[in-house]
Amino acid sequence: MNSEHLDLIGQRFPEYIYWLVTGKTIPEAGQVSPDLSGTRTSLRDAVVSILESAEATGTLLTPEQTADLILEQLNARQDDRLESEEAI
């Protein structure tokens, strides 16, 4: 992940930037990690997985493609959370 990727993600999810870079949160400063499935999930792990997969297959992803894949992961996890909440 490079600075272009972080910039694109940060435009959509500014509250996750510190967490993406450090793996830590500062809730009092509004820097949090996503809680999308009722338990802490790791967007950072999802990003790493996407980038490792691209690297392993020799696929070059643009920053926009990377951001789109991350957003897809977030939306899928959010949908899963909503379905779980509706089932309760």
Secondary structure, 3 states (H helix, E strand, C coil): CCHHHHHHHHHHCHHHHHHHHHCCCEHHHCECCCCCCCCCCCHHHHHHHHHHHHHHHCCCCCHHHHHHHHHHHHHHHHHHHHHHHHHC
